[in-house]
Amino acid sequence: MSAMNAEPIESGLSITRDGSTITVRFLRPGIARIRGWEGDEPPMSPLLRYGLWRRDWPEVEVETDLGARTGTVSTELMSVRLYGDRTLGVQDADGNELLRGHEPPMLGPDPGFRARFELSADERFFGLGDQTRDRIEHRGTAGDLWIRNVEEYIPIPFIISTRGYGLLVNTTRRVFYDLGASSDDWFDFECEDETLDLYVIYGPEPAEVIDRYTQVTGRPFLPPRWGFGLWFICRTQADAKEFTDTCKTFRDEGIPCDAIGLEPGWMERNYDASVEKQWSDERFRVPRYDRNKTTFFAAAQRMGFKPGLWLCNDYDLSYEEERRVDPDLREAEAEREKDTLVFADGHEVDQNLQGQRRLDRLTRLQEPWFDHLQKFVFEGAHWFKQDGAFQCLEHPDRLWGNGMLDDQMHNLYPLLYSKQMFLGFREYTERERGTAERTFPFTPDGWAGLQRWTGTWTGDTGGGEEPLVACLNLSLSGHGLNTVDMMVYREDGIHFGCLLPWAQLNSWNYWRHPWLQGERLQRIFTDYARLRYRLLPYLYSVAWEAHQTGMPMMRPMPLLYPHDEQASECLHQFLLGPSLLVGCFTEEVWLPEGGWHNFWTGERLEGGGRVRPEVPEDRGGPLLAPAGAILPMGPRIDFVGQRPDDELTVHVFAGAPGELTLYEDDGRTFAFEQGRRRTQRISHEPVDGGVRVRLDAAEGGFDGAVERRELTVILHGLKGASGVSLDGKPIARSSYGPRPRWHIDAGAVVVSLGRRDMAAVEVLVS
């Protein structure tokens, strides 16, 4: 056996022996990339090549220690040691072991890689995306990560361990995992025709792992503000009249709604995946003049709706990705002769490619896929629903334009689809309208990194308990912008659907129209929809936090309480941001230790176990706020943009100190990326038997920002109040008359401050 050769490299070290190489490179003090291969260095991962994950990192200051049989590289957060037999060990800064190899890894690419690690007795795992819907803790399980229609929409090769680290596999091929199913001593990941490429991510808390994971795979995108309103998808048989009648019914019934969409029936040819798709001439005839002013879409927009369209896709997206990597390809392709592109009716077989099919009848090599959608954006489409059709199917005999076969392209394709949708809309609106506008694409399919480009819904799985678990698993895998097809015909379905990060209702052939559910359910649905719209300032602020830190809007209990085994059993509850705990399809919820407030009744509860909070008859499930929570709420509106954001009610839940940053921007463009945004810190703390609430002066600004707003502070959970002061001066107790004033309503202290600018405000309730 030849000697081990270890040498420092930038931000890490490299070890070679017997024709094999292992490298450790720190990308951040808490993120280490570990690669290994036999023979020549493998090509760049497509996730990095296509800019889906971050590729360029600054140099990290490290310390290296090269011994005769080991090599260690360390930062201030963790160290990675490579032993002579190629096993590895990972420790935190205090020397506590996080991860240790169980045996030497197989490096690949022939027949593939396998990385097997020691399994601690008390270690538990979370993550893996939407690949199961009956659990959120995965120790003792085994399977493979491969996109499958309905069964496994969004598998993600990423786990979070309760030992304080995360592990991410850099591949788009099928990944096999065994998390202690075969042995109590080890867990592993393996993959055929692939080399070892792992990211070890330090926490130690799961939220910190998610933060660093999204530094690698991308921060969640910030949707337009209207995306957090209600979405309604018309039935596939709808025509232009039914579409506009539906819009008017929402307005006439006083049910707020922003996004309204059409299913595949909008197209002349059903499930048309080509770039020649047209409106159905029978159901949606579009005038040839003023197409963006005289259509049914234009009518919907005048009522405050943001219309969208269903899509299916089997286009070869790899050509556009290659052009984005190398823009010179555009010119080179333009000079090629058309008859060299191997297009044909059907799939032409090239015998030199082992029978794999090259190209297809759909793809136009020189035309980016999004180009054919531009006319629909011009006519008023604000978004597109990327159905699972075709993108989640296997193509075992297809040779893609970038030279990949389906074993590498299958899991990659949905990421390319979402990326090109997001960027295509942005680039088109910037070019044609002078200002790039945000869209809100959504899909049922994806892989690691999808949170950067798209929202998701749980596809054809309904709106019940299994889709809830799918959403929890996705959130524990760094993607929290989730929704379902809401069950509007049940109180608990309404409760769950309206309190997700975004709320979607699919009509399903008159089955789920709110006004066709009977008077009682329509009233309940309307109340929930109005509550959601009042929560828009809060939801948008939570979305901004997700965009900045990776912390998902939907927060399963293990994300915040990983060391309590009861959290792993919570399949029917989650936190929507920091201030609301939502219980779904259950009367009982688990409350961590501390004070809690029943949002529906005002009752105070003590955590530390399972409780049954009171739920009024016209509500569909538990809703609580932790002590210390802050909940900014806006006025009643029917759609985003109906009126200025010049009213704000700040709900404060006493019992512990708390703070929240209110975030605002124009809600429509990407101007926030250039700093055109506004934040305002809101905080409160107990003081001498009372509570002090402070709104700091707002920082920043943007076009259209209101300069003054009607401000109300409501404090919950106080046993009473003897007086209230504003900026050190007492104010009168009264339920009417000049403001500022205060009064008590249903046990809460209501402080009406009147119309104020964005300067600092301090309220003291004693």
Stockholm file with secondary structure:
# STOCKHOLM 1.0

chainA/1-766         MSAMNAEPIESGLSITRDGSTITVRFLRPGIARIRGWEGDEPPMSPLLRYGLWRRDWPEVEVETDLGARTGTVSTELMSVRLYGDRTLGVQDADGNELLRGHEPPMLGPDPGFRARFELSADERFFGLGDQTRDRIEHRGTAGDLWIRNVEEYIPIPFIISTRGYGLLVNTTRRVFYDLGASSDDWFDFECEDETLDLYVIYGPEPAEVIDRYTQVTGRPFLPPRWGFGLWFICRTQADAKEFTDTCKTFRDEGIPCDAIGLEPGWMERNYDASVEKQWSDERFRVPRYDRNKTTFFAAAQRMGFKPGLWLCNDYDLSYEEERRVDPDLREAEAEREKDTLVFADGHEVDQNLQGQRRLDRLTRLQEPWFDHLQKFVFEGAHWFKQDGAFQCLEHPDRLWGNGMLDDQMHNLYPLLYSKQMFLGFREYTERERGTAERTFPFTPDGWAGLQRWTGTWTGDTGGGEEPLVACLNLSLSGHGLNTVDMMVYREDGIHFGCLLPWAQLNSWNYWRHPWLQGERLQRIFTDYARLRYRLLPYLYSVAWEAHQTGMPMMRPMPLLYPHDEQASECLHQFLLGPSLLVGCFTEEVWLPEGGWHNFWTGERLEGGGRVRPEVPEDRGGPLLAPAGAILPMGPRIDFVGQRPDDELTVHVFAGAPGELTLYEDDGRTFAFEQGRRRTQRISHEPVDGGVRVRLDAAEGGFDGAVERRELTVILHGLKGASGVSLDGKPIARSSYGPRPRWHIDAGAVVVSLGRRDMAAVEVLVS
#=GR chainA/1-766 SS CCCCEEEEETTEEEEEETTEEEEEEEEETTEEEEEEEESSCCCCCHHHHTTSSCCCCCCCCCEEEECSSEEEEECSSEEEEEETTSCEEEEETTSCEEEEBSSCCBCCSSSEEEEEEECCTTCCEEEEEESCSSCSCCTTCEEEECCBTTTBSEEEEEEEETTSEEEEECCSSCEEEESSSSCSSEEEEEEETCCEEEEEEECSSHHHHHHHHHHHHCCCCCCCGGGGSEEEECCTTCCHHHHHHHHHHHHHHTCCCCEEEECGGGBSSTTCCSTTCCBCTTTCCCCSSSTTTSSHHHHHHHTTCEEEEEECCCCCTHHHHHHHHCTHHHHHHHTSCGGGSCCCSSCEECGGGTTCEECCSSCCTTSCGGGGGHHHHHTTCCEEEECSTTTTSCCTTEECTTSCCHHHHTTTHHHHHHHHHHHHHHHHHHHHHSSCBCCCCEESCCCTTGGGTCEEECCTTCSSHHHHHHHHHHHTTTCCCEECCCCTTSHHHHHHHHTSSSEEEECTTTTSCGGGSCHHHHHHHHHHHHHHHHTHHHHHHHHHHHHHHCCCSEECHHHHCTTCHHHHTCCSEEEETTTEEEECSCSCEEECSSEEEETTTCCEEECSEEECCCCCTTCCSCEEEETTCEEEECCCCSSTTSSCSCEEEEEEECSSCEEEEEEECCSSBSGGGGTCCEEEEEEEEEETTEEEEEECCCEECCTTCCSEEEEEEEEESCSCCSCEEETTEECEECSSSSSSEEEEETTEEEEEEEEEESSCEEEEEC
#=GC SS_cons         CCCCEEEEETTEEEEEETTEEEEEEEEETTEEEEEEEESSCCCCCHHHHTTSSCCCCCCCCCEEEECSSEEEEECSSEEEEEETTSCEEEEETTSCEEEEBSSCCBCCSSSEEEEEEECCTTCCEEEEEESCSSCSCCTTCEEEECCBTTTBSEEEEEEEETTSEEEEECCSSCEEEESSSSCSSEEEEEEETCCEEEEEEECSSHHHHHHHHHHHHCCCCCCCGGGGSEEEECCTTCCHHHHHHHHHHHHHHTCCCCEEEECGGGBSSTTCCSTTCCBCTTTCCCCSSSTTTSSHHHHHHHTTCEEEEEECCCCCTHHHHHHHHCTHHHHHHHTSCGGGSCCCSSCEECGGGTTCEECCSSCCTTSCGGGGGHHHHHTTCCEEEECSTTTTSCCTTEECTTSCCHHHHTTTHHHHHHHHHHHHHHHHHHHHHSSCBCCCCEESCCCTTGGGTCEEECCTTCSSHHHHHHHHHHHTTTCCCEECCCCTTSHHHHHHHHTSSSEEEECTTTTSCGGGSCHHHHHHHHHHHHHHHHTHHHHHHHHHHHHHHCCCSEECHHHHCTTCHHHHTCCSEEEETTTEEEECSCSCEEECSSEEEETTTCCEEECSEEECCCCCTTCCSCEEEETTCEEEECCCCSSTTSSCSCEEEEEEECSSCEEEEEEECCSSBSGGGGTCCEEEEEEEEEETTEEEEEECCCEECCTTCCSEEEEEEEEESCSCCSCEEETTEECEECSSSSSSEEEEETTEEEEEEEEEESSCEEEEEC
//
